[in-house]
Amino acid sequence: MTIDFEALRRRFPVLQRKTYLNSGSYCALGDTVREAFDAYMDDRLAVGANWDVWVMKNEAVRAAMAQVLRVTADEIAVTASASAGINALASAFDFSGPRNKVIVSDFEFPTNAQIWHAQERRGAQVVHVPVAADGYIPLENFARLIDERTRLVAVTQVCFRNGARLDIAGIARLAHARGARMMVDCYQAIGALTVDARALGVDFAVGGMLKYLLGTAGIGFLYVRSDLIPELVPGNSGWFAQQNITAMDITANRPSLSARRFEAGTPPVVNCYAAEAGLKIILETGTDAIETRVRALTRRCLDGLAAIGWPAVTPADDARRGPMVAVPSRDAAGLFGRLLQEDIVTSFRDNNIRATVHFYNSAADIDRFVAAMDAHRGQFGPRA
Ligand SMILES: Cc1ncc(COP(=O)(O)O)c(C=O)c1O
């Protein structure tokens, strides 16, 4: 089946006004996602409180998220953010014994280092895997630091600064060979790449739904492999994390038998409406087809930038990059502003302009970005 990407593109109105290369920060708003927000408002006006429907929405998000990760719904907690998922998971680990190390990498988004450092007062020892001289983190660097004292390896799949993609399956094998668990923060990948939790061999996966999953801020997920759920009792809890949500029992904590035990309070109802609609677009389009298109577009971008003599810092190897192309600049903030004035929406971190690509982008978007970079080269050339 061939996918009509041009027709899909028309469902995201901002793309008619802007060259939108910013999905790694916040996705373009899709037509059915907007309609979902409206449907929530209509519900509020028509019925006031519609709890039966709203609870079902939370379950619909759980089921769709499970399909995206190719796991079962019982293995998914619907959380308020990626941070909420990591915190809930962290609260279930005991760091008081000799196996107290948590391995993170120097590619982490802050939250996935800060939360593990916050466990130091509970006995955790956080170890950072350093970047190699070529700017990548090869498996050998993980192999050197993961040992029999490691409880968890918690690493990002795609680095938010430079777009480099780590070998998650390889890292998971190393972790398991030494008796450690493996968590991936797949926020900068999921929706733009196929993230098959079982094929990657991870025990846990976290992310949120405002980027490549096409939803909104205020909703995320935590995947927990089913056989690990019984042994992980979170210290964080709440009534929506209980076995029986309506029991209203204040005498005990009885965590759900599913990954719902990692949730807490009232679900983010309006966000569930939007997230369900966003996930539906991803599932209907298919992550394999999306990944193929995103890979071709990022390749075109890398080649175009190389041709104008302003190469990206993102790895050229297809296996080592995700949906982001990061371009070094002497003045990334200034360049970001110039591009914005020209209706080219990017973002910047450190010294890099970040062009983040989704299936709704086109070759013309990429060419426009590269041409604009070429025009600005004299003023904003790469650092010496
Ligand atoms: C890789 C990665 N992890 C985590 C986060 C933060 O997620 P949240 O704000 O949902 O906790 C982000 C946000 O940009 C991210 O890019």
The ligand as a Tripos MOL2 file, in Angstrom:
@<TRIPOS>MOLECULE
LIG
   16    16     1     0     0
SMALL
NO_CHARGES

@<TRIPOS>ATOM
      1 C1         14.5510   12.7040   25.4130 C.3       1 LIG1
      2 C2         13.6030   13.4460   26.3270 C.ar      1 LIG1
      3 N1         13.3250   12.9370   27.5290 N.ar      1 LIG1
      4 C3         12.5000   13.5680   28.3870 C.ar      1 LIG1
      5 C4         11.9490   14.7880   28.0630 C.ar      1 LIG1
      6 C5         11.1020   15.4930   29.0870 C.3       1 LIG1
      7 O1          9.8690   14.9210   29.2050 O.3       1 LIG1
      8 P1          8.7700   15.4250   30.2250 P.3       1 LIG1
      9 O2          8.7520   16.9080   30.1760 O.co2     1 LIG1
     10 O3          7.5080   14.8000   29.6970 O.co2     1 LIG1
     11 O4          9.1240   14.9030   31.5540 O.co2     1 LIG1
     12 C6         12.1860   15.3460   26.8140 C.ar      1 LIG1
     13 C7         11.5530   16.6240   26.4570 C.2       1 LIG1
     14 O5         11.9030   17.3020   25.5290 O.2       1 LIG1
     15 C8         13.0580   14.6680   25.9290 C.ar      1 LIG1
     16 O6         13.3720   15.1810   24.7290 O.3       1 LIG1
@<TRIPOS>BOND
     1     1     2 1
     2     2     3 ar
     3     2    15 ar
     4     3     4 ar
     5     4     5 ar
     6     5     6 1
     7     5    12 ar
     8     6     7 1
     9     7     8 1
    10     8     9 2
    11     8    10 1
    12     8    11 1
    13    12    13 1
    14    12    15 ar
    15    13    14 2
    16    15    16 1
@<TRIPOS>SUBSTRUCTURE
     1 LIG1         1 GROUP 0 **** ****
